[in-house]
């Protein structure tokens, strides 16, 4: 059992009903929803191998809208609250990333700017 979720924003608020139509857009809703789906399909918490990529500052300006840093902070809080840790990560910086999960081997590749590497 495996899964990938691509979250764009850190949080969805219950008062914004229209934003909850796609919970996977938000770290605080999408990650827990993905985990529930994994568990429904046979995943076991003690066997999960969690990896994360992204959370970049795509605009090279530090400001209050540092969405990547906020996404990372919410993800790390969720994991800590649930007693989980990342086995691998490639987060932050300013590069865009594509994350590729190969289910047959369990490997996670990152591709960016013409290069590939494993996390």
Secondary structure, 3 states (H helix, E strand, C coil): CCCCCCCCECCCCCCCHHHHHHHHHEHHHHHHHHHHHHHHCCCCHHHCCEEEEECCCCCCCCCCCCHHHHHHHHHHHHHHHCCCCEEEEEECCCCCCEEEEECCCCEEEEEECCEEEEC
